[in-house]
């Protein structure tokens, strides 16, 4: 059970947001109960409201965010800068539509590179124009590449070029739909889940 966190809810004017306090549930063993340690999160309720607004629409302007979270434009700008400094918010919030500019194929390619050369392979492949990102899969050491290609022939050629590094497995993405849950929704649902777990243990 270690590692779960629950966020209590609060209000900012008319908008429900997550409060500062975070509950860490750790040290649970069957029959021994739950050890709950409280600490203060770095994000306050206004930070969470801003992040939730951006999660819904990452093209909002500072003025639009200020209106949604009931803060001044200056205060929002200051908080956005702080969130970027904490690496909670990336510098670039815009999402590029690759299909609209000619990359009609998107795929996940898993590569089983030898462990002693995995780091070098990652470094080299991150420079390939087809590779958007690389994730390391824990357990088997496989690399998962998020890939774009102009067409299936282009994708086949790229995957074929990986055979020198190891075996590959390719999964073509036919549809990509993002969750409509806001950050606040997720925190509330996690809060309910953890509260239910605690009740069952007690």
Number of C-alpha atoms within 10 A of each C-alpha: 13 13 9 14 18 20 23 16 16 13 12 14 9 9 12 16 27 27 21 19 19 20 19 19 19 15 14 14 12 7 8 10 12 18 12 15 11 11 11 11 12 11 19 14 20 21 21 20 24 22 22 21 20 18 18 14 14 14 14 14 12 17 14 14 22 18 13 14 22 17 15 14 16 12 14 22 16 11 16 20 14 14 19 13 12 12 10 12 15 12 12 8 13 10 8 8 9 14 13 8 9 12 16 13 19 23 17 19 20 22 24 19 22 14 12 8 10 18 11 11 17 17 11 10 16 14 10 11 10 19 18 13 13 18 13 15 13 8 6 9 15 20 21 19 22 16 24 24 22 16 13 13 11 15 21 12 11 17 18 12 10 17 13 8 14 12 15 17 11 16 10 14 12 8 6 7 5 5 8 9 12 17 20 22 15 13 21 18 14 17 21 14 14 19 12 11 13 14 8 8 13 9
